[in-house]
C-alpha cells in the first residue's frame, strides 16, 4: 500500500486540507522506516504546508490523517 496524499488539520485556522506527502522526516517506531518512507502513527512527514505528525493508523484505517506542527 502506498500513500501520496494526507488530510492535514490546521488548528490555527480550524480547517482541514488534502495535500501531497513529499518525504518522511522522523519515525519513532523504527529508524529504518525513515529511509524506506514507511508511514506509521506518530511519524513526522514533510508536506507542501510544512511538517505534519501522522495521527491515524494508515494500515488499519486506510486513510492518512495528520496535524500540522507549529514551526
N, CA, C and O atoms as a Tripos MOL2 file, in Angstrom:
@<TRIPOS>MOLECULE
protein
  284   283    71     0     0
PROTEIN
NO_CHARGES

@<TRIPOS>ATOM
      1 N           0.8220   -1.1670    0.0000 N.3       1 UNK1
      2 CA          0.0000    0.0000    0.0000 C.3       1 UNK1
      3 C           0.8790    1.2480    0.0000 C.2       1 UNK1
      4 O           1.8940    1.2960    0.6950 O.2       1 UNK1
      5 N           0.4990    2.2290   -0.7590 N.am      2 UNK2
      6 CA          1.2430    3.4840   -0.7760 C.3       2 UNK2
      7 C           0.2960    4.6450   -0.5360 C.2       2 UNK2
      8 O          -0.9010    4.5590   -0.8100 O.2       2 UNK2
      9 N           0.8420    5.7140   -0.0300 N.am      3 UNK3
     10 CA          0.0530    6.9130    0.2200 C.3       3 UNK3
     11 C           0.8090    8.1130   -0.3240 C.2       3 UNK3
     12 O           1.9880    8.3010   -0.0230 O.2       3 UNK3
     13 N           0.1410    8.9090   -1.1120 N.am      4 UNK4
     14 CA          0.7680   10.1120   -1.6440 C.3       4 UNK4
     15 C           0.0640   11.3730   -1.1690 C.2       4 UNK4
     16 O           0.5750   12.4770   -1.3560 O.2       4 UNK4
     17 N          -1.1100   11.2190   -0.5540 N.am      5 UNK5
     18 CA         -1.8970   12.3510   -0.0660 C.3       5 UNK5
     19 C          -2.1540   12.1890    1.4390 C.2       5 UNK5
     20 O          -2.1910   11.0750    1.9620 O.2       5 UNK5
     21 N          -2.3300   13.3200    2.1130 N.am      6 UNK6
     22 CA         -2.6290   13.3080    3.5390 C.3       6 UNK6
     23 C          -3.6630   14.3840    3.8440 C.2       6 UNK6
     24 O          -3.6220   15.4710    3.2680 O.2       6 UNK6
     25 N          -4.5870   14.0840    4.7460 N.am      7 UNK7
     26 CA         -5.5520   15.0670    5.2190 C.3       7 UNK7
     27 C          -4.9170   15.7790    6.4100 C.2       7 UNK7
     28 O          -4.6970   15.1750    7.4590 O.2       7 UNK7
     29 N          -4.6220   17.0760    6.2370 N.am      8 UNK8
     30 CA         -3.9130   17.8450    7.2550 C.3       8 UNK8
     31 C          -4.8830   18.7710    7.9670 C.2       8 UNK8
     32 O          -5.5430   19.5950    7.3340 O.2       8 UNK8
     33 N          -4.9690   18.6340    9.2840 N.am      9 UNK9
     34 CA         -5.7700   19.5290   10.1030 C.3       9 UNK9
     35 C          -4.8820   20.6900   10.5290 C.2       9 UNK9
     36 O          -3.7780   20.4910   11.0360 O.2       9 UNK9
     37 N          -5.3880   21.9230   10.3130 N.am     10 UNK10
     38 CA         -4.6440   23.1210   10.6830 C.3      10 UNK10
     39 C          -5.3970   23.7720   11.8520 C.2      10 UNK10
     40 O          -6.3850   24.4710   11.6310 O.2      10 UNK10
     41 N          -4.9400   23.5490   13.0910 N.am     11 UNK11
     42 CA         -5.6820   24.0240   14.2630 C.3      11 UNK11
     43 C          -5.8370   25.5440   14.3170 C.2      11 UNK11
     44 O          -6.8770   26.0330   14.7570 O.2      11 UNK11
     45 N          -4.8340   26.2950   13.8830 N.am     12 UNK12
     46 CA         -4.9100   27.7540   13.9710 C.3      12 UNK12
     47 C          -5.9950   28.3380   13.0750 C.2      12 UNK12
     48 O          -6.5790   29.3740   13.3910 O.2      12 UNK12
     49 N          -6.2630   27.6630   11.9450 N.am     13 UNK13
     50 CA         -7.2770   28.1270   11.0030 C.3      13 UNK13
     51 C          -8.6020   27.3900   11.1690 C.2      13 UNK13
     52 O          -9.6400   27.8650   10.7080 O.2      13 UNK13
     53 N          -8.5700   26.2480   11.8160 N.am     14 UNK14
     54 CA         -9.7770   25.4520   12.0040 C.3      14 UNK14
     55 C         -10.2670   24.7790   10.7380 C.2      14 UNK14
     56 O         -11.4680   24.5670   10.5750 O.2      14 UNK14
     57 N          -9.3430   24.4340    9.8260 N.am     15 UNK15
     58 CA         -9.7030   23.7900    8.5640 C.3      15 UNK15
     59 C          -8.8620   22.5340    8.3600 C.2      15 UNK15
     60 O          -7.8570   22.3200    9.0380 O.2      15 UNK15
     61 N          -9.2960   21.7170    7.4170 N.am     16 UNK16
     62 CA         -8.5590   20.5290    7.0110 C.3      16 UNK16
     63 C          -8.3380   20.5900    5.5140 C.2      16 UNK16
     64 O          -9.2670   20.8590    4.7530 O.2      16 UNK16
     65 N          -7.0980   20.3390    5.0890 N.am     17 UNK17
     66 CA         -6.7620   20.3740    3.6660 C.3      17 UNK17
     67 C          -6.1160   19.0570    3.2670 C.2      17 UNK17
     68 O          -5.4680   18.3970    4.0800 O.2      17 UNK17
     69 N          -6.2990   18.6830    2.0070 N.am     18 UNK18
     70 CA         -5.6730   17.4750    1.4610 C.3      18 UNK18
     71 C          -4.4620   17.9160    0.6500 C.2      18 UNK18
     72 O          -4.6020   18.6570   -0.3240 O.2      18 UNK18
     73 N          -3.2710   17.4640    1.0460 N.am     19 UNK19
     74 CA         -2.0310   17.8610    0.3800 C.3      19 UNK19
     75 C          -1.1580   16.6410    0.1010 C.2      19 UNK19
     76 O          -1.4280   15.5450    0.5930 O.2      19 UNK19
     77 N          -0.1210   16.8420   -0.6850 N.am     20 UNK20
     78 CA          0.7930   15.7640   -1.0630 C.3      20 UNK20
     79 C           1.8680   15.5570    0.0100 C.2      20 UNK20
     80 O           2.3420   16.5100    0.6280 O.2      20 UNK20
     81 N           2.2350   14.2990    0.2130 N.am     21 UNK21
     82 CA          3.3430   13.9520    1.1070 C.3      21 UNK21
     83 C           4.6040   13.9480    0.2630 C.2      21 UNK21
     84 O           4.6500   13.3030   -0.7850 O.2      21 UNK21
     85 N           5.6390   14.6700    0.7150 N.am     22 UNK22
     86 CA          6.8860   14.6940   -0.0540 C.3      22 UNK22
     87 C           7.9440   13.7610    0.5230 C.2      22 UNK22
     88 O           8.7220   13.1700   -0.2260 O.2      22 UNK22
     89 N           7.9790   13.6240    1.8630 N.am     23 UNK23
     90 CA          9.0210   12.8150    2.4730 C.3      23 UNK23
     91 C           8.6430   12.4870    3.9190 C.2      23 UNK23
     92 O           7.8190   13.1730    4.5230 O.2      23 UNK23
     93 N           9.2530   11.4360    4.4650 N.am     24 UNK24
     94 CA          9.1140   11.1080    5.8820 C.3      24 UNK24
     95 C          10.4000   11.5760    6.5630 C.2      24 UNK24
     96 O          11.5000   11.1990    6.1590 O.2      24 UNK24
     97 N          10.2480   12.4010    7.5990 N.am     25 UNK25
     98 CA         11.4050   13.0000    8.2690 C.3      25 UNK25
     99 C          11.8260   12.2170    9.5020 C.2      25 UNK25
    100 O          13.0190   12.0390    9.7460 O.2      25 UNK25
    101 N          10.8570   11.7480   10.2790 N.am     26 UNK26
    102 CA         11.1490   11.0800   11.5420 C.3      26 UNK26
    103 C          10.0910   10.0230   11.8160 C.2      26 UNK26
    104 O           8.9120   10.2110   11.5160 O.2      26 UNK26
    105 N          10.5330    8.9070   12.3950 N.am     27 UNK27
    106 CA          9.6020    7.8520   12.7710 C.3      27 UNK27
    107 C          10.1360    7.1720   14.0230 C.2      27 UNK27
    108 O          11.1570    6.4860   13.9720 O.2      27 UNK27
    109 N           9.4520    7.3600   15.1470 N.am     28 UNK28
    110 CA          9.9080    6.8140   16.4240 C.3      28 UNK28
    111 C           9.8010    5.2900   16.4780 C.2      28 UNK28
    112 O          10.4820    4.6570   17.2840 O.2      28 UNK28
    113 N           8.9670    4.6990   15.6410 N.am     29 UNK29
    114 CA          8.7870    3.2470   15.6600 C.3      29 UNK29
    115 C          10.0650    2.5070   15.2540 C.2      29 UNK29
    116 O          10.4000    1.4800   15.8430 O.2      29 UNK29
    117 N          10.7710    3.0220   14.2570 N.am     30 UNK30
    118 CA         11.9870    2.3710   13.7790 C.3      30 UNK30
    119 C          12.7470    3.3430   12.8770 C.2      30 UNK30
    120 O          12.1560    3.8840   11.9420 O.2      30 UNK30
    121 N          14.0290    3.5820   13.1240 N.am     31 UNK31
    122 CA         14.8080    4.4950   12.2760 C.3      31 UNK31
    123 C          14.8900    4.0480   10.8100 C.2      31 UNK31
    124 O          15.0280    4.8790    9.9120 O.2      31 UNK31
    125 N          14.8040    2.7500   10.5760 N.am     32 UNK32
    126 CA         14.8590    2.2530    9.2000 C.3      32 UNK32
    127 C          13.6260    2.6470    8.4020 C.2      32 UNK32
    128 O          13.6880    2.7090    7.1740 O.2      32 UNK32
    129 N          12.5070    2.9140    9.0680 N.am     33 UNK33
    130 CA         11.2880    3.3240    8.3780 C.3      33 UNK33
    131 C          11.4670    4.6650    7.6770 C.2      33 UNK33
    132 O          10.8350    4.9120    6.6510 O.2      33 UNK33
    133 N          12.3190    5.5320    8.2150 N.am     34 UNK34
    134 CA         12.5620    6.8370    7.5950 C.3      34 UNK34
    135 C          13.2270    6.6430    6.2370 C.2      34 UNK34
    136 O          12.8250    7.2620    5.2520 O.2      34 UNK34
    137 N          14.2260    5.7980    6.1840 N.am     35 UNK35
    138 CA         14.9270    5.5380    4.9190 C.3      35 UNK35
    139 C          14.0230    4.9090    3.8750 C.2      35 UNK35
    140 O          14.1710    5.1570    2.6780 O.2      35 UNK35
    141 N          13.0900    4.0970    4.3340 N.am     36 UNK36
    142 CA         12.1900    3.3940    3.4090 C.3      36 UNK36
    143 C          10.8760    4.1340    3.1940 C.2      36 UNK36
    144 O          10.0200    3.6590    2.4480 O.2      36 UNK36
    145 N          10.6980    5.3120    3.8470 N.am     37 UNK37
    146 CA          9.4800    6.1280    3.7430 C.3      37 UNK37
    147 C           8.2240    5.3500    4.1320 C.2      37 UNK37
    148 O           7.1980    5.4350    3.4570 O.2      37 UNK37
    149 N           8.3130    4.5880    5.2320 N.am     38 UNK38
    150 CA          7.1670    3.8510    5.7400 C.3      38 UNK38
    151 C           6.4230    4.7360    6.7290 C.2      38 UNK38
    152 O           7.0260    5.3120    7.6350 O.2      38 UNK38
    153 N           5.1070    4.8400    6.5510 N.am     39 UNK39
    154 CA          4.2870    5.7220    7.3710 C.3      39 UNK39
    155 C           3.5880    4.9170    8.4610 C.2      39 UNK39
    156 O           2.8810    3.9500    8.1770 O.2      39 UNK39
    157 N           3.7930    5.3270    9.7110 N.am     40 UNK40
    158 CA          3.0890    4.7460   10.8430 C.3      40 UNK40
    159 C           2.5500    5.8840   11.7090 C.2      40 UNK40
    160 O           2.9180    7.0430   11.5180 O.2      40 UNK40
    161 N           1.6860    5.5520   12.6520 N.am     41 UNK41
    162 CA          1.1370    6.5640   13.5550 C.3      41 UNK41
    163 C           2.2780    7.1910   14.3460 C.2      41 UNK41
    164 O           3.1300    6.4830   14.8820 O.2      41 UNK41
    165 N           2.2930    8.5180   14.4180 N.am     42 UNK42
    166 CA          3.3220    9.2370   15.1520 C.3      42 UNK42
    167 C           4.4930    9.6890   14.3040 C.2      42 UNK42
    168 O           5.3400   10.4460   14.7790 O.2      42 UNK42
    169 N           4.5600    9.2420   13.0560 N.am     43 UNK43
    170 CA          5.6490    9.6530   12.1690 C.3      43 UNK43
    171 C           5.5060   11.1330   11.8100 C.2      43 UNK43
    172 O           4.4030   11.6790   11.8210 O.2      43 UNK43
    173 N           6.6250   11.7710   11.4930 N.am     44 UNK44
    174 CA          6.6260   13.1650   11.0540 C.3      44 UNK44
    175 C           6.8800   13.1670    9.5530 C.2      44 UNK44
    176 O           7.8850   12.6350    9.0800 O.2      44 UNK44
    177 N           5.9450   13.7800    8.8040 N.am     45 UNK45
    178 CA          6.0400   13.8220    7.3430 C.3      45 UNK45
    179 C           6.2260   15.2600    6.8740 C.2      45 UNK45
    180 O           5.7140   16.1940    7.4910 O.2      45 UNK45
    181 N           6.9560   15.4290    5.7890 N.am     46 UNK46
    182 CA          7.1100   16.7340    5.1470 C.3      46 UNK46
    183 C           6.0490   16.8400    4.0630 C.2      46 UNK46
    184 O           5.9000   15.9340    3.2430 O.2      46 UNK46
    185 N           5.3060   17.9540    4.0600 N.am     47 UNK47
    186 CA          4.2660   18.1910    3.0580 C.3      47 UNK47
    187 C           4.4470   19.5730    2.4690 C.2      47 UNK47
    188 O           5.3820   20.2930    2.8170 O.2      47 UNK47
    189 N           3.5440   19.9370    1.5740 N.am     48 UNK48
    190 CA          3.5760   21.2560    0.9540 C.3      48 UNK48
    191 C           3.3290   22.3610    1.9780 C.2      48 UNK48
    192 O           3.7990   23.4850    1.8010 O.2      48 UNK48
    193 N           2.5930   22.0490    3.0490 N.am     49 UNK49
    194 CA          2.2690   23.0410    4.0800 C.3      49 UNK49
    195 C           3.3180   23.1250    5.1790 C.2      49 UNK49
    196 O           3.3790   24.1260    5.8930 O.2      49 UNK49
    197 N           4.1340   22.1080    5.3270 N.am     50 UNK50
    198 CA          5.1420   22.0410    6.3850 C.3      50 UNK50
    199 C           5.1670   20.6500    6.9930 C.2      50 UNK50
    200 O           4.7320   19.6830    6.3690 O.2      50 UNK50
    201 N           5.6770   20.5550    8.2110 N.am     51 UNK51
    202 CA          5.7820   19.2660    8.8780 C.3      51 UNK51
    203 C           4.4600   18.8890    9.5300 C.2      51 UNK51
    204 O           3.7830   19.7140   10.1450 O.2      51 UNK51
    205 N           4.1120   17.5990    9.3730 N.am     52 UNK52
    206 CA          2.8310   17.0840    9.8620 C.3      52 UNK52
    207 C           3.0820   15.8070   10.6540 C.2      52 UNK52
    208 O           3.8330   14.9380   10.2090 O.2      52 UNK52
    209 N           2.4520   15.6860   11.8400 N.am     53 UNK53
    210 CA          2.5150   14.4460   12.6060 C.3      53 UNK53
    211 C           1.3210   13.5860   12.2270 C.2      53 UNK53
    212 O           0.1820   14.0520   12.2570 O.2      53 UNK53
    213 N           1.5760   12.3320   11.8710 N.am     54 UNK54
    214 CA          0.5240   11.4030   11.4760 C.3      54 UNK54
    215 C          -0.2590   10.9860   12.7220 C.2      54 UNK54
    216 O           0.3220   10.5130   13.6990 O.2      54 UNK54
    217 N          -1.5880   11.1670   12.6790 N.am     55 UNK55
    218 CA         -2.4360   10.8260   13.8250 C.3      55 UNK55
    219 C          -3.2990    9.5970   13.5750 C.2      55 UNK55
    220 O          -3.8690    9.0410   14.5140 O.2      55 UNK55
    221 N          -3.4010    9.1680   12.3300 N.am     56 UNK56
    222 CA         -4.2060    7.9850   12.0260 C.3      56 UNK56
    223 C          -3.2960    6.7590   11.9430 C.2      56 UNK56
    224 O          -2.0700    6.8710   11.9650 O.2      56 UNK56
    225 N          -3.9180    5.6040   11.8500 N.am     57 UNK57
    226 CA         -3.1740    4.3650   11.6560 C.3      57 UNK57
    227 C          -3.3960    3.9470   10.1990 C.2      57 UNK57
    228 O          -4.3750    3.2630    9.9010 O.2      57 UNK57
    229 N          -2.5100    4.3450    9.2950 N.am     58 UNK58
    230 CA         -2.7410    4.1380    7.8590 C.3      58 UNK58
    231 C          -2.9930    2.6860    7.4600 C.2      58 UNK58
    232 O          -3.8070    2.4280    6.5730 O.2      58 UNK58
    233 N          -2.3240    1.7490    8.0860 N.am     59 UNK59
    234 CA         -2.5130    0.3530    7.7440 C.3      59 UNK59
    235 C          -3.8650   -0.1940    8.1640 C.2      59 UNK59
    236 O          -4.3930   -1.1030    7.5240 O.2      59 UNK59
    237 N          -4.4270    0.3510    9.2290 N.am     60 UNK60
    238 CA         -5.7020   -0.1150    9.7510 C.3      60 UNK60
    239 C          -6.8790    0.6820    9.1930 C.2      60 UNK60
    240 O          -7.9130    0.1160    8.8370 O.2      60 UNK60
    241 N          -6.7090    2.0150    9.1190 N.am     61 UNK61
    242 CA         -7.8000    2.8930    8.7140 C.3      61 UNK61
    243 C          -7.9340    3.0190    7.1990 C.2      61 UNK61
    244 O          -9.0330    3.2230    6.6830 O.2      61 UNK61
    245 N          -6.8140    2.8960    6.4920 N.am     62 UNK62
    246 CA         -6.8520    3.0570    5.0450 C.3      62 UNK62
    247 C          -6.8340    4.5090    4.6030 C.2      62 UNK62
    248 O          -6.9890    4.7980    3.4160 O.2      62 UNK62
    249 N          -6.6450    5.4300    5.5490 N.am     63 UNK63
    250 CA         -6.5670    6.8520    5.2430 C.3      63 UNK63
    251 C          -5.4340    7.4420    6.0770 C.2      63 UNK63
    252 O          -5.1700    6.9840    7.1890 O.2      63 UNK63
    253 N          -4.7720    8.4560    5.5360 N.am     64 UNK64
    254 CA         -3.6810    9.1040    6.2620 C.3      64 UNK64
    255 C          -4.1480   10.4880    6.6870 C.2      64 UNK64
    256 O          -4.4790   11.3330    5.8550 O.2      64 UNK64
    257 N          -4.1690   10.7030    7.9960 N.am     65 UNK65
    258 CA         -4.5610   11.9890    8.5540 C.3      65 UNK65
    259 C          -3.4520   12.4650    9.4750 C.2      65 UNK65
    260 O          -2.7150   11.6650   10.0510 O.2      65 UNK65
    261 N          -3.3450   13.7800    9.6050 N.am     66 UNK66
    262 CA         -2.3150   14.3310   10.4730 C.3      66 UNK66
    263 C          -2.6520   15.7370   10.9130 C.2      66 UNK66
    264 O          -3.6440   16.3260   10.4850 O.2      66 UNK66
    265 N          -1.7940   16.2680   11.7870 N.am     67 UNK67
    266 CA         -1.9760   17.6010   12.3140 C.3      67 UNK67
    267 C          -0.7080   18.4020   12.0350 C.2      67 UNK67
    268 O           0.4020   17.9110   12.2420 O.2      67 UNK67
    269 N          -0.8760   19.6280   11.5680 N.am     68 UNK68
    270 CA          0.2350   20.4950   11.2270 C.3      68 UNK68
    271 C           0.9740   20.9050   12.4900 C.2      68 UNK68
    272 O           0.3620   21.3380   13.4660 O.2      68 UNK68
    273 N           2.3010   20.7640   12.4650 N.am     69 UNK69
    274 CA          3.1140   21.1480   13.6150 C.3      69 UNK69
    275 C           3.4640   22.6220   13.5360 C.2      69 UNK69
    276 O           3.6530   23.1570   12.4430 O.2      69 UNK69
    277 N           3.5530   23.2900   14.6930 N.am     70 UNK70
    278 CA          3.9630   24.6880   14.7240 C.3      70 UNK70
    279 C           5.4480   24.7860   14.4130 C.2      70 UNK70
    280 O           6.2500   23.9830   14.8880 O.2      70 UNK70
    281 N           5.8010   25.7830   13.6080 N.am     71 UNK71
    282 CA          7.2160   25.9580   13.2580 C.3      71 UNK71
    283 C           7.7760   27.2410   13.6970 C.2      71 UNK71
    284 O           8.9550   27.5110   13.4640 O.2      71 UNK71
@<TRIPOS>BOND
     1     1     2 1
     2     2     3 1
     3     3     4 2
     4     3     5 am
     5     5     6 1
     6     6     7 1
     7     7     8 2
     8     7     9 am
     9     9    10 1
    10    10    11 1
    11    11    12 2
    12    11    13 am
    13    13    14 1
    14    14    15 1
    15    15    16 2
    16    15    17 am
    17    17    18 1
    18    18    19 1
    19    19    20 2
    20    19    21 am
    21    21    22 1
    22    22    23 1
    23    23    24 2
    24    23    25 am
    25    25    26 1
    26    26    27 1
    27    27    28 2
    28    27    29 am
    29    29    30 1
    30    30    31 1
    31    31    32 2
    32    31    33 am
    33    33    34 1
    34    34    35 1
    35    35    36 2
    36    35    37 am
    37    37    38 1
    38    38    39 1
    39    39    40 2
    40    39    41 am
    41    41    42 1
    42    42    43 1
    43    43    44 2
    44    43    45 am
    45    45    46 1
    46    46    47 1
    47    47    48 2
    48    47    49 am
    49    49    50 1
    50    50    51 1
    51    51    52 2
    52    51    53 am
    53    53    54 1
    54    54    55 1
    55    55    56 2
    56    55    57 am
    57    57    58 1
    58    58    59 1
    59    59    60 2
    60    59    61 am
    61    61    62 1
    62    62    63 1
    63    63    64 2
    64    63    65 am
    65    65    66 1
    66    66    67 1
    67    67    68 2
    68    67    69 am
    69    69    70 1
    70    70    71 1
    71    71    72 2
    72    71    73 am
    73    73    74 1
    74    74    75 1
    75    75    76 2
    76    75    77 am
    77    77    78 1
    78    78    79 1
    79    79    80 2
    80    79    81 am
    81    81    82 1
    82    82    83 1
    83    83    84 2
    84    83    85 am
    85    85    86 1
    86    86    87 1
    87    87    88 2
    88    87    89 am
    89    89    90 1
    90    90    91 1
    91    91    92 2
    92    91    93 am
    93    93    94 1
    94    94    95 1
    95    95    96 2
    96    95    97 am
    97    97    98 1
    98    98    99 1
    99    99   100 2
   100    99   101 am
   101   101   102 1
   102   102   103 1
   103   103   104 2
   104   103   105 am
   105   105   106 1
   106   106   107 1
   107   107   108 2
   108   107   109 am
   109   109   110 1
   110   110   111 1
   111   111   112 2
   112   111   113 am
   113   113   114 1
   114   114   115 1
   115   115   116 2
   116   115   117 am
   117   117   118 1
   118   118   119 1
   119   119   120 2
   120   119   121 am
   121   121   122 1
   122   122   123 1
   123   123   124 2
   124   123   125 am
   125   125   126 1
   126   126   127 1
   127   127   128 2
   128   127   129 am
   129   129   130 1
   130   130   131 1
   131   131   132 2
   132   131   133 am
   133   133   134 1
   134   134   135 1
   135   135   136 2
   136   135   137 am
   137   137   138 1
   138   138   139 1
   139   139   140 2
   140   139   141 am
   141   141   142 1
   142   142   143 1
   143   143   144 2
   144   143   145 am
   145   145   146 1
   146   146   147 1
   147   147   148 2
   148   147   149 am
   149   149   150 1
   150   150   151 1
   151   151   152 2
   152   151   153 am
   153   153   154 1
   154   154   155 1
   155   155   156 2
   156   155   157 am
   157   157   158 1
   158   158   159 1
   159   159   160 2
   160   159   161 am
   161   161   162 1
   162   162   163 1
   163   163   164 2
   164   163   165 am
   165   165   166 1
   166   166   167 1
   167   167   168 2
   168   167   169 am
   169   169   170 1
   170   170   171 1
   171   171   172 2
   172   171   173 am
   173   173   174 1
   174   174   175 1
   175   175   176 2
   176   175   177 am
   177   177   178 1
   178   178   179 1
   179   179   180 2
   180   179   181 am
   181   181   182 1
   182   182   183 1
   183   183   184 2
   184   183   185 am
   185   185   186 1
   186   186   187 1
   187   187   188 2
   188   187   189 am
   189   189   190 1
   190   190   191 1
   191   191   192 2
   192   191   193 am
   193   193   194 1
   194   194   195 1
   195   195   196 2
   196   195   197 am
   197   197   198 1
   198   198   199 1
   199   199   200 2
   200   199   201 am
   201   201   202 1
   202   202   203 1
   203   203   204 2
   204   203   205 am
   205   205   206 1
   206   206   207 1
   207   207   208 2
   208   207   209 am
   209   209   210 1
   210   210   211 1
   211   211   212 2
   212   211   213 am
   213   213   214 1
   214   214   215 1
   215   215   216 2
   216   215   217 am
   217   217   218 1
   218   218   219 1
   219   219   220 2
   220   219   221 am
   221   221   222 1
   222   222   223 1
   223   223   224 2
   224   223   225 am
   225   225   226 1
   226   226   227 1
   227   227   228 2
   228   227   229 am
   229   229   230 1
   230   230   231 1
   231   231   232 2
   232   231   233 am
   233   233   234 1
   234   234   235 1
   235   235   236 2
   236   235   237 am
   237   237   238 1
   238   238   239 1
   239   239   240 2
   240   239   241 am
   241   241   242 1
   242   242   243 1
   243   243   244 2
   244   243   245 am
   245   245   246 1
   246   246   247 1
   247   247   248 2
   248   247   249 am
   249   249   250 1
   250   250   251 1
   251   251   252 2
   252   251   253 am
   253   253   254 1
   254   254   255 1
   255   255   256 2
   256   255   257 am
   257   257   258 1
   258   258   259 1
   259   259   260 2
   260   259   261 am
   261   261   262 1
   262   262   263 1
   263   263   264 2
   264   263   265 am
   265   265   266 1
   266   266   267 1
   267   267   268 2
   268   267   269 am
   269   269   270 1
   270   270   271 1
   271   271   272 2
   272   271   273 am
   273   273   274 1
   274   274   275 1
   275   275   276 2
   276   275   277 am
   277   277   278 1
   278   278   279 1
   279   279   280 2
   280   279   281 am
   281   281   282 1
   282   282   283 1
   283   283   284 2
@<TRIPOS>SUBSTRUCTURE
     1 UNK1         2 RESIDUE 1 A UNK
     2 UNK2         6 RESIDUE 1 A UNK
     3 UNK3        10 RESIDUE 1 A UNK
     4 UNK4        14 RESIDUE 1 A UNK
     5 UNK5        18 RESIDUE 1 A UNK
     6 UNK6        22 RESIDUE 1 A UNK
     7 UNK7        26 RESIDUE 1 A UNK
     8 UNK8        30 RESIDUE 1 A UNK
     9 UNK9        34 RESIDUE 1 A UNK
    10 UNK10       38 RESIDUE 1 A UNK
    11 UNK11       42 RESIDUE 1 A UNK
    12 UNK12       46 RESIDUE 1 A UNK
    13 UNK13       50 RESIDUE 1 A UNK
    14 UNK14       54 RESIDUE 1 A UNK
    15 UNK15       58 RESIDUE 1 A UNK
    16 UNK16       62 RESIDUE 1 A UNK
    17 UNK17       66 RESIDUE 1 A UNK
    18 UNK18       70 RESIDUE 1 A UNK
    19 UNK19       74 RESIDUE 1 A UNK
    20 UNK20       78 RESIDUE 1 A UNK
    21 UNK21       82 RESIDUE 1 A UNK
    22 UNK22       86 RESIDUE 1 A UNK
    23 UNK23       90 RESIDUE 1 A UNK
    24 UNK24       94 RESIDUE 1 A UNK
    25 UNK25       98 RESIDUE 1 A UNK
    26 UNK26      102 RESIDUE 1 A UNK
    27 UNK27      106 RESIDUE 1 A UNK
    28 UNK28      110 RESIDUE 1 A UNK
    29 UNK29      114 RESIDUE 1 A UNK
    30 UNK30      118 RESIDUE 1 A UNK
    31 UNK31      122 RESIDUE 1 A UNK
    32 UNK32      126 RESIDUE 1 A UNK
    33 UNK33      130 RESIDUE 1 A UNK
    34 UNK34      134 RESIDUE 1 A UNK
    35 UNK35      138 RESIDUE 1 A UNK
    36 UNK36      142 RESIDUE 1 A UNK
    37 UNK37      146 RESIDUE 1 A UNK
    38 UNK38      150 RESIDUE 1 A UNK
    39 UNK39      154 RESIDUE 1 A UNK
    40 UNK40      158 RESIDUE 1 A UNK
    41 UNK41      162 RESIDUE 1 A UNK
    42 UNK42      166 RESIDUE 1 A UNK
    43 UNK43      170 RESIDUE 1 A UNK
    44 UNK44      174 RESIDUE 1 A UNK
    45 UNK45      178 RESIDUE 1 A UNK
    46 UNK46      182 RESIDUE 1 A UNK
    47 UNK47      186 RESIDUE 1 A UNK
    48 UNK48      190 RESIDUE 1 A UNK
    49 UNK49      194 RESIDUE 1 A UNK
    50 UNK50      198 RESIDUE 1 A UNK
    51 UNK51      202 RESIDUE 1 A UNK
    52 UNK52      206 RESIDUE 1 A UNK
    53 UNK53      210 RESIDUE 1 A UNK
    54 UNK54      214 RESIDUE 1 A UNK
    55 UNK55      218 RESIDUE 1 A UNK
    56 UNK56      222 RESIDUE 1 A UNK
    57 UNK57      226 RESIDUE 1 A UNK
    58 UNK58      230 RESIDUE 1 A UNK
    59 UNK59      234 RESIDUE 1 A UNK
    60 UNK60      238 RESIDUE 1 A UNK
    61 UNK61      242 RESIDUE 1 A UNK
    62 UNK62      246 RESIDUE 1 A UNK
    63 UNK63      250 RESIDUE 1 A UNK
    64 UNK64      254 RESIDUE 1 A UNK
    65 UNK65      258 RESIDUE 1 A UNK
    66 UNK66      262 RESIDUE 1 A UNK
    67 UNK67      266 RESIDUE 1 A UNK
    68 UNK68      270 RESIDUE 1 A UNK
    69 UNK69      274 RESIDUE 1 A UNK
    70 UNK70      278 RESIDUE 1 A UNK
    71 UNK71      282 RESIDUE 1 A UNK
